[in-house]
């Protein structure tokens, strides 16, 4: 028998990653378009993005850079980075002042309790180090984007944005910046900042302690209520082992340790206790923070150009068809490529039951829309990848084709290729004719957009998938529209 051979693994797919500035720009554009919709004048940017090299995230970034609003957003991103650098400087100055005050408080008297001073200087940094390790455990950072804290953070950043940045999309830029802090790059960057704070704190405290020990005489002693002398000797020996191994202090002796309790120290012993306190602050406080600061800063630097973009967001999914790279059409003898003809659908001969109703990326809370005198079966809304899969699965489970597939669409949305593919697929699963119920005409008019142009876009999409369009207002149902729906459900299409 020949040697066992492993099956080759599937090639890994390149992650959807971007540099930090492109990531924030792309996210700010998505947040803006999910709120107010896409502009019909973005086709030039879409065409440029379709020719961009790389994956879907690279095409999204190329589209964002080509949009008219990109210049203002990039200016706001630069201002945001400058504000963050100033904030970091303020935090480090605060750390220095805090360290100096902590060191001064620990040796405020000429007689210093050595164990109490060490605990005073190291307790809070050690506690915060434990908190950081717990927060950085694998899996602790997942699923927080929808939490109450995350919601409050986004609301706060959205409120601060226009007050800190001059651009029209300042709120979106600050919220996108906050979302960037939830990526691996952001977590390591925040970790590096936290370690930098405590590094400066401990460095300043250590420097001030060394200065006072050089210019003034302090009597360093220790005392305890619960521990015996033997237990304190063992404790000090254990604490002094790493500094002694590093050569910072000599190996402690029992007589020297017990002399600290009696308060009868020689100048040499007093100097040893001062070196012991400085070594404790360095080994148990400063050294771990220095190592962690270097590691976190290196990780943040390595990930600054590889921020993962969540392309499953609805705003990105709606662009997946629009930004699909164009493939050259196959032609014969130099003939021009021909576009695909519109679908032709016929009413199902075996239709049963009531028309089926689904929603496609609506911006309304009243679901399903009210249609007096018409009974429908609402299957749900196709918002996002999971919602679309659920709707298609429900259509597959229908026992017989319905008379109509009613697709409630919002005129606030610009129809694109992704919409067409889903409606076409849904109509195929249902085995019937799709009818697009176009809602939110009044809201589109209030926004100042061109209603006739948007209606024409949706009409063109309906013809492409072999369906029909019907403008409808659930808040003021039109008798003519309802009558036309009834005729369509009976197989009469005008």
N, C-alpha and C positions, 0 to 999 in steps of 0.2 A: 504494500500500500504506500502510495506517495505521501510526502509530508503534508500536514494539514495546512490549508491556506485560509487566511481570514478574508472575508468579503470586504472589499474596499468601502470605506465610509463615504457617505455623501459629502460633497464639498461643502464647506461652511459658507453661509450666506453673509455677505458683508453687512455689518450692522448699520442701521440708519443713524449715523453720527455726524455732527457738524462742529465747527469751531464755535466758541462761546458767543462771539458777536453775531455770527450768522444765525445761531440758535435763537438768541433773544429777538433778532429781527424777524425771523420766520414765525416765532410764537406770537409776537406782537401783531403781526398781520393776521394770523389765524384768529386771535381774540377779537380783533376789530371786525373781521368779516363775519364771524359767528354772531356778532351783535347787530350789525347794520346790513349785512349781506355784501356780496361781491359787486363790483362795478362792472357794467357792460363794456367799459372801455379798456378792460384788462387783457384783451386778446393778444396784443403785441407782447406783453410779458409772458403770457402762456406759450406763445409760439417760440419765444426765445428759450424758455425753460425746457420745452420738448427737445431741443437740440443740445442741452447741457449734458456733459459726461457725468457718469456716476449713477447712483441709484435714485430711488424716489425722493429721499430726503435732499439729495443734491439738487434735484429739479425744483423741489419746493423752495429751497434757498435761492436758486437762480431766479425763480419767479418773483420772490420777495424783493430781491435786489433790483429787479427791473421795474417794479411798480413806481408810480409817481410819488407815493408817500415815503419811499425808502430813504430818500435824502434826509428828511426831517427826523425819521426814526433813528438813523445812524448817528445824527448829531445828538439826539437825546441819549443814545447808548454811550457815546463818548462822555457826555456830561454826567451820566450815571456812574461811570467808572471813576471819574474824577471825584465825585462826591464820596464814593466808597473809599477811595484812598485817603481822603481827608478824615473820614470816620475812623479808619484804621489807625491813623496817627493820633487822633483824640483818645482812642481806646488804649493805645500803648502808653501815652502820657499819663492817663488815669492809672494804669497798672504800675507805672514807676512811682507815682505819688502814694498809692496804696501800699506798695512794698516798703517804702521809706517809713511810712507811719507805723506799719506793723513791726518793723525792726526797732524803731524808737520806743514803741510801747512795751516790747518784750524786755528791754533793758533800761526802763525808765529809772530804776533805782540802782545804786552802786552795788548792792548785793542781789545777785540774779540767781533764781532757781533754774538750774540748767535744764532739767527735764521739762519744767513748765514752759520755759522759753522755746525749747524745740517744738513742743506740742503746739504752742501758739502760732509759730511760723509755718508749721507743716500741716496742721489739721485741715484747714480749708482747701489748700491745693490738693492734698491727698483725697479728700472727699470728692472734689470736682473731677479728679482723675478717674475715680471709680464710676461716677455718673457718666463720664464720657465713654468709658469702656462698655457700660451697659447699653448706652444709646447706639453704639457702633456695632453691637452684636449683629450677626447675619440675620436679616429678615425684619429687624426693628424698624427700618425706614420704609418698608413697603406698605402700600395702602393708605398712606397718610394724606393723599391729595384731596380726598373727600371728607376729611375729618373737620370737626368744628374749629380746631386751631388753624388748619389750613385755610378754611373759609374766612375766618377772621383776619388772617394774615393777608389774603388776597384783597379783602375789602379795605384793609388799612393801607396797603400799597396803592390800591386804586385811588384812594382819597389823597394820599401824599403826592402821587405822581404829578398832577397838574400844579401843585404848589412848589415842586422842586425843579421841574423841567419845563421848558418853554414850548415844546412841540404840541401838535394837535392830538397825538396819540400817546401823550405822556403817561396816562393811567395804564394803558396796555403795556408800555415799555417797562414800567416798574413792576407790574404783575408778572410779566414774563421773566424779569430778573429774579423775582422771588421764586418762580417755578424752577429757574436754573439752579437755585440753591438746593433743590430736592434731588438733583442728579448726583451721580457719583463724584463728578468734579466739584459740585457745590458742597457736598458733605466733607470732602477732604480739605477744601478751602476753608470752610468754617472750623474744621478741626485744627488746621494750621494756625488760624487766628486765635483760637482758644489756647493752644499751647504757647503761642507767642505772648499772649497776655500774662500767663503764669511764669513764663521764662523771664520776662522783664520784671515782674513782681519779685521773683526770688533773686534775680541778679542784683536788683537795687537793694533788697533787704540784706543780701550777703555783703555787698559792698559797704553799706552803712555800718553793719556789725564789725567788719574788719577795720573800718576807720576808727570807730569808738574804742575798740580793743587796742589800737595802736596809740591813741592819744590820751587814754584815761585808764585808771586801774579799776577793775571790777573784781569782786569776790564772787566766784561762781560756786554754788553749793547745790545740794539736792536734799529733799526731804520727802518722806512718805508716811502715810498713816496706816495703810493696810499691808504693805509689803515688808518682809523682813530684809535684813541687810544682805543675806545670802541671795535672796531673790533679786534685789537691786543689782548686785554684782553680776549675776547671770544675765540680767536684762541689758546692762551696759556693755558687757562682753559681747553679747549678740549684736547689739546695735553698732558696736565699734568694729566688728569683724570686716565688713566690706570696706570702710574707709582705711583700715589698717592694711588690708590686702592691696589697695590702690596706692599705698605709701603715703597717705595724707596724715596719718597719726601713727605713733608707735603702738605696739601691742599693750593693751591696758593691763595693769596689775591690780590685784585686790586691795593692796594697801593704798594705792593712789585713789581708787574709787571710794573706799571707806573714808579717806581723808576729806573728800568733798562733803560728806555728811557732817563731819565733826567741825568743819569750818576752819581747820588749822592747816591751810595750804601754804606750801612754800611758793616762791615766785615761779619756779619751774613747773610745779603742779598746777598753779593758776593758769599758766600759759597753755598747758596740756588741755585743761578743761575748755579754754577759749577755742583752741584748735578743734577740739571734739565737737563743739557746737557749730562751728563753721563747716566742718566736714559733714555733719548730719544734714545741714541745709543743702549742701552741695550734692551729696550722694543720693539722698532720699527725696529731694525736691527738684533741684536744678538739672541734674544730669538726666533723669528720665524725660523731663520736658524738652531738653535740648535734642535728645534722640528722636522723640516723637514729633517735634517741630520739623526736623530735617526730613523724616519719613513722610509726614503728611504733605509738606510743601512739595516734595519730589513727586508724590502721587498726583497732587492737584496740577502740577506743571505738566505731567505726562498726559493728563486727561483733559487739558484745556481745549484741545482741538478735536475731542472725541465725545462730545455730549450726545447722549442718545435721544433721538427725536421720536416721540410717540406718534407714529403715523396712523394709529388706529383711532385718533381723535376724529369726530364727525367732520370738522372743517377740512381735514386733510383727505378723508375718504371721499369727500365730494369732488376733490381735485384729482383723484387717481385716474379717472378716465380722461379728463381734460389734458393732463400732463403726460399721458402715455406717449412714449417715443414713436414718432411716425415711421412706419415701414414703407419703403418704396413699393408701389403697386407693380405687379407683374404684367407686362404688356407684350404684345406680339407684333413684330414688324414695325416697331416705333409708334404704335397707336397710343393715343392718350388714355390714361387710366379712367375708368368709369366709376362713379360713386354708386353705392349700394341702393337699389330702389326701395321705396317705402314698403313696409309690410302690408299685406292684404289679409284681413281676417273676416271670417263669416260667423254669424251668431251660431252657437252650438245647437244642434238638433235635439240633443238629449238634456237640455238645461232643466234643472230642478231647483226649487227653493227660492230664496230671496237673493237679491244682489249682495255681493260680498264687498265690504268696505275696509280699506286699509289707509293708513296715514303715512306720508312721506316727508320727514323733516319739517314738521309743523312747528310754528311758534305760538301755539294757542294751548290753553289749559282745558278748554271745553271739548272733551272727546267722549264719544263721537259727535260730529256736528249734527244739529237738529235738522231733520227733513220731514216735515209734516206730511202724513198720508203715504209715506213710502217706508216699507219695512226693509231693513238691511241687517246683515250679519257682520258685525265689526270684529275683525281678527286682530287688531292691534296696530301699533305704529312702528314703522321701519326706520328707527333712529339709530344709526351706528351699525356696526357689523353684526353684533349679536341680535339686534332687533330685526334686521333683514333676514337673517337665517331663521329666526322664529316665525316670521310671516311666511316665508317660502315653505317651511315645514308644515304650517297650518294649511296652506293652499294644497300641498301634496296630499293632505289627509282628507280633503273634501270627497264625499262619496260620489258626487256627480258635478259636472260643470255648472256654475251659477249663471243666471241670465247676463249679468254684467260684473265686471271688476271695477268698482269705484275706487279711484286713487285720489285721496284728498291731498292737494299740493298747495304750497304757499306762494303767492305771487311775490313775496318778499325775497324769494330765492331765485337765482338765475339758473335756468335749466342747463345741464351739462351732459356729457356722454355717460357719466356714472348713473344719472337719473334714468336716461334712456335704457341703459342695459338692465337696470333693476326692473323697470316697468315692463320691458319686453319679456324678461325672464318670468316675472310674476304672472303675466297674461298667459304665457305658455304653460305654466304650472296649473293655472286655473282652467285653461282650455276655453277661454271666452274673450270677449272684446273689452279692452280697457277704456274707461271713461275718466278723464282727469277733471276733478272738481277743483277749480281754481279759487282759493280763498284769499282773504286779506287785501282785496283791491282798495278798500278805503284806507288801510294803513299805508299802502304803497303810495297812494295819492297824497296823504299827509306828509310823507317823507320827501315829496317833491320829485319822485322818479317818474319816468315815462311809462304810463300804464299801457298804452297801445303797443309800444315796442316789446314790453314784457309779455303781453298776451300773444303777440306774434311769435315770440320765441317758444312759448309753451305749445302753441298750435303746431308749429313745425315739429316739435318733439312728438306730439300726439300722432301726427301723420306718419312720422318715421316708424313708430311702433305699431301702426295699424289701429289706432284708437281715435277717440274724439275728445273734445274739450268742452267744458261748460263752466262759465263763471257763476259763482254761487256765494251768497252771503248768509251764513247760518243765523245771524242776529236779526236779519230782515228777509226771510225767505220769499223769493219771487215766485209768483204763481206760474208764470210762463216757464221758468227753469224747472220747477217741479213737474209740470205737465210734460216737458220734454224728457225728463228722466223716466217718467212712467212709460212713455212711448218707447224709449230705448230698452227698458226692461222687458218690453213685449216684442222686441226685435225690429222696431221701426226706427231707422236712422235717417235723419234728414240730410 
